Amino acid sequence: MSIQSNRPGGPSPQPSFRKTAAISIPSHARSFPSPMSTPSYYGINGSLQSTPECLLPVSCTSSPMPPMLHLPEPLFSPTSVPSPTSSPSAMSQAISKAPSLIRRVSHGAKGIQGKFRRAGSQARRDQSSGPVIMRRRSDSRTATDNAFDVSDLDLNLDDDDAATEDSADTPNALGISTTPTIPDPTVIAPVRNTRLETGTPMRKFSKGKPRGKEIILRLDFHSAKVFWDSSRPSKAFYVDDVREIRSGPEAASYRRDCGVEETVWTRSLWFTIVYSDNSRSKGKIRMMHLTCPDVGTFNLWTKTLQSVSRDRIDMMAGLLGFAEKSAKLVWQREMKKRFGGIDHVASDESMDLQGILELCRSLHINCSENTIRAHFQKADTNQSGALGQTQFLYFVRRLKERKDIKRIYKDLLPEQQTEMDKDVFFSFLSQEQGVDVEMNVQHWTTVFEKCARATKPRATPVEGGNIPLPLTMNFPAFQTYMSSASNSIYIPADQQLQHDRPLNEYFISSSHNTYLLGRQVAGQSSTEAYITALQKGCRCLEIDCWDGGDGKPIVVHGRTLTKSISFQDTVKVVNKYAFSESQYPLILSLEVHCCPEQQMLMVKTMHDEFRDKLVLQAIDPESSSLPPPQELMGKILIKVKAASETLDVKALTSELSTRKRDRSFSSPWSRPVQLNDNMIPNSPLVSTPPSMSPPERANSLWTSPRTSTTSTNVTIPTSAVISSAEDSDGPHTMAIEDKKKAKKVKTSKITKALGEMGVYTRGYKFVDFDCDESNTYNHVFSVNERTFNNITKPGTRSKQKLEEHNVRSLMRVYPASHRINSSNFEPLNFWRRGVQMVATNWQTYDLGQQLNEAMFAGGNDRTGYVLKPAELRAEDPSPVIGHKRAPKKEVKFNVDIISAQQLPRPKGLSPDANINPYVEFEMHCAEDPGMNAVGEGGQEASAAGGRSGIGNPLRKRTRIVEGNGYNPEFGDEITMTVKTRYPNLVFVRWTVWNSLDARTFDHRPLATFTAKLSNIQQGYHHLPLFDCNGEQYLFSTLFCKIKKQEIVDARPEPMQAWNDSRRSSMEPSSPLQESVHSKSKSSFVKRLISRNTSERRKRKDERTSSESKESDLDLASRSSTFER
């Protein structure tokens, strides 16, 4: 059972939830123990604190990349704890003592964090009147054009503006009325039930504890919080943080995880609450598994939580519109709280300035005290120092007025005209918004009439006449349109869209280690991660399959401390949500480490669940090219390594002998076996004791493949390890030259039944681009980012071959193994080389994931398939062939950053502190760093030297607006011009920061929004804003005007600029390679002079040591999350 939205196009910031009947009190209620006293978490000033921990930049001295949106700083200084990369031997010793030590340290750190957690955070959160984050629902479409629009048009147009002022049944913070009698079935508001307040007995389950634990679950009506242990604040969650409520078949996987037997009782009385734990910086997803004593209690909790969430959002959303119903309800709620149910007359009701300040904080109105005081004094017409209801409504109207939009409205009106008619509105759409009105006159006429009627009574005929007055749009109606779904920032989707090019000519939205919710080595696995990815339109999921202890395959990040989930549950979830966002084909990338018996179970499970969705044979057996996505709609493709019947032992020995003797993070648990040249054993291999000595190289803990061995003898890993090496997180350690020397072998241990499922996406171990497999039309090469960077080094033949390969065949690139904190690379480097499946860690909303989501957001790109630029497709082969490089284009655009609305309040900010916002605007292009772009306007914030490109965006910033987080106006106009060979790969990013002292440009970012330039519309638009977890704020937006000029051919560059550009293209695109590259140039002459074999070997060892140190530095800069 999910909290559902009735908006078919996707959730808006104020979803209009389906109204449900009031919940009846079951007649068979049980007697319950006395409730434990609920602790009070109210502070003195009570500034709202419901925003997740704000984004903190991580400074990286070794990288020219801009500050990314990373995790916040830890409670203790990281210098007090040794870095895991600074002392590899220490980490090796820790591992050798058993993984339980790491768990104990981790649990201890968790306890410390809980002890020092600020109590004021919960106190301010308890006073919140509603949510600030748009929680994702499993049945909602999230990547929609209108997912963020805020408007009366979407919510309150049909609501009666009048609220019953003398009603005794006023809502509290939950929006729940207090009627003690049995409700009428037609009542749609949730009813406050004393059973929820006093608590109901429940049995709480967790993984590995099938017996469960008896608890008393309570609902705190004042703070909208559910708790089950009042003495421990951590044993609670807020209704606003609930993401899903699952029951029945949807919760079956959770029952199996907990080891609970499937019975009629558990199926009907079990429900799982999925919520975000925002007490942690990264917003960890948690699950609470419960069984109820009876059906009445089950219905009471599930229905109430749904209606509570709906009403709190509706109340908050109503305050943004022009209807005053929500404002009146807020007033009634406050008066009910103040008088405590005592009878009183309306004239006794008033609220002083301090009460108004606290109320504004609970409503997420983050104005300075001076601003609120000024509005208060204007509303206090009788100078009494307090506001009555009528004066309060006037105060709210003044606070909601958008002066920035009002100026636009007045400028559009002709002289002697007080309201906007349809002709003026259409002229505004054509000239300012860049809309071709003539293409759909009927649609825009309907929009105009709907907005015009929404804010005024029906037009009446002239006195004595029968013809009604023509409709006109007043200012409230115009403001309604400006914030509605009809004025989305994204270009509308083409209803006649046809993805009719071959599959290899598209960028495909892809995920890496999809099952993980956190870090790569100790994170949590959950089917929720698959649901989230599919809801966002992901079209290529990764499933790592390993042997389960009960004979059934599991999904887990092998040889790490991550938790596992059932393969069957994963397939069931994928089957249910596969096409919830996009009907275009879904690719399942299987990394198989299972024995043949469990592989057969995998095949059976996929056949049973997917049925006719599976592609099991070619559509056209005679075709030698991949089919277009259009022909595969509603289908599931399996990407799996090809099956092999035999294994060449001698060739395998030759291949393994060329590998470097690296050790991986998981090597203490590997099982090396003495090689037998006579035969390959079919039975499990006999293992020798694993070596526990410290690694030979400092970075081997993170960069070695998981299949590396520790024995000094020639060894081979088990068949499970060898079965899918090309998709492993371990990098390909064999150099390209060595691969050419090694004899090509079939190392697959995939069964024939499973291997045959890879019809159009058959995986092969990458050796080089001249191997036989590269000539097959249906092969897929999977490489990690480091291998990719080695292949595409400037001046190498392999770079050109890779680009030519990606014109006609599929490739998948995934993050390297050193990214243990699940960070991401910048995907631009791979898209410009034609890589179709650039897999990122979706659980980390850093710059890489922001760019990835922006690539597939808005318009036609929401399908998860984006047609590659012509120069990267077969119709214009290869963007680089010798000196015939694709010509550069000039892309120029203007962005006027006008204002922001209702910005979130950062955690940790004192109640008396103001928000001092400013905006940084960045342009990202797919060029090597160089003199590629120039900017005008705003304040310069780019890296020194004026160089821009991958890792170095062109950046500008606005002025700081002091003390106004509610409606700050910036008024900065920025113009940017970039010359690039990839005009379709230009991205822009807005980041809202808070300056603590209102003078310096640093401190904490509040929210961000990233978009592909070609996907956004021109004109005045509201931009959605997202937090550090990629969750969208309900009401926080940026208001901007965007103007894009026509893309033209770039003018030839002067010789000096061309030389600079050429020099920059020869520089490494990855920070990891920078130092090695400079050293190789300085020692070039020496390498020519010295030809002695021993000297070359010595230099090779020195170079290896140097690379190791650089990798350590790179890891240290990227793994602050792991250290914490």
Sequence and secondary structure as in RCSB ss.txt:
>XXXX:A:sequence
MSIQSNRPGGPSPQPSFRKTAAISIPSHARSFPSPMSTPSYYGINGSLQSTPECLLPVSCTSSPMPPMLHLPEPL
FSPTSVPSPTSSPSAMSQAISKAPSLIRRVSHGAKGIQGKFRRAGSQARRDQSSGPVIMRRRSDSRTATDNAFDV
SDLDLNLDDDDAATEDSADTPNALGISTTPTIPDPTVIAPVRNTRLETGTPMRKFSKGKPRGKEIILRLDFHSAK
VFWDSSRPSKAFYVDDVREIRSGPEAASYRRDCGVEETVWTRSLWFTIVYSDNSRSKGKIRMMHLTCPDVGTFNL
WTKTLQSVSRDRIDMMAGLLGFAEKSAKLVWQREMKKRFGGIDHVASDESMDLQGILELCRSLHINCSENTIRAH
FQKADTNQSGALGQTQFLYFVRRLKERKDIKRIYKDLLPEQQTEMDKDVFFSFLSQEQGVDVEMNVQHWTTVFEK
CARATKPRATPVEGGNIPLPLTMNFPAFQTYMSSASNSIYIPADQQLQHDRPLNEYFISSSHNTYLLGRQVAGQS
STEAYITALQKGCRCLEIDCWDGGDGKPIVVHGRTLTKSISFQDTVKVVNKYAFSESQYPLILSLEVHCCPEQQM
LMVKTMHDEFRDKLVLQAIDPESSSLPPPQELMGKILIKVKAASETLDVKALTSELSTRKRDRSFSSPWSRPVQL
NDNMIPNSPLVSTPPSMSPPERANSLWTSPRTSTTSTNVTIPTSAVISSAEDSDGPHTMAIEDKKKAKKVKTSKI
TKALGEMGVYTRGYKFVDFDCDESNTYNHVFSVNERTFNNITKPGTRSKQKLEEHNVRSLMRVYPASHRINSSNF
EPLNFWRRGVQMVATNWQTYDLGQQLNEAMFAGGNDRTGYVLKPAELRAEDPSPVIGHKRAPKKEVKFNVDIISA
QQLPRPKGLSPDANINPYVEFEMHCAEDPGMNAVGEGGQEASAAGGRSGIGNPLRKRTRIVEGNGYNPEFGDEIT
MTVKTRYPNLVFVRWTVWNSLDARTFDHRPLATFTAKLSNIQQGYHHLPLFDCNGEQYLFSTLFCKIKKQEIVDA
RPEPMQAWNDSRRSSMEPSSPLQESVHSKSKSSFVKRLISRNTSERRKRKDERTSSESKESDLDLASRSSTFER
>XXXX:A:secstr
       TT   SS            TT               SS     S    B    TT       B    S
S GGGS  TTT HHHHHHHHHT HHHHHHHHHHHHHHHHHT  HHHHHHHHT SS SEE   TTS  S TTTT  
 HHHHTTTS S   TT S    TT  B   S   TT  S B  HHHHH EEEEEEETTEEEEEEEEEEEETTTTE
EES TT TTSEEEGGGEEEEEEGGGGHHHHHHTT    HHHHHHEEEEEEEETTSTT EEEEEEEE SSHHHHHH
HHHHHHHHHHHHHHHHHHHHSS  HHHHHHHHHHHHHHHTT    GGG  EEHHHHHHHHHHTT  B HHHHHHH
HHHH TT  SEE HHHHHHHHHHHH  HHHHHHHHHHS TT  SB HHHHHHHHHHTS   GGGGHHHHHHHHHH
HHHHTS    B TT SSB    B HHHHHHHHTSGGG SB    TT    S GGGEEEEEESSTTBSS TTT  B
 HHHHHHHHHTT  EEEEEEE  TTSS EE  TTSS   EEHHHHHHHHHHHTTSS  S EEEEEEEE  HHHHH
HHHHHHHHHHGGGB  S SSTT  S   GGGGTT EEEEEE   S   HHHHHHHHHTS     TTGGG   EE 
 TT   SS         S  SSTTHHHHS TT    SS EE  HHHHTTGGGSSS   S HHHHHHS        
 HHHHTT SS EEE    TTSGGGGSTTEEEEEEHHHHHHHT TT HHHHHHHHHHHHSEEEEE  TT TT    
 THHHHTTT SEEEE TT  SHHHHHHHHHT SGGGGGSEEE  GGGSTTS  SEETTEE   EEEEEEEEEEEE
ES    TT  TT    EEEEEEEE SS SBS EEEESSEE S TTS BBTTB EEEE    TTBSSS EEEEEEE
EEEEES GGG EEEEEEEE SSSSSS SEEEEEEEEEGGGB SEEEEEEEE TTS EEEEEEEEEEEEE   EE 
    HHHHHHHHHHHTS SSHHHHHHHHHHHHTHHHHHH   HHHHHHHHHHHHHHHHHHHHHHHHHH HHHH 
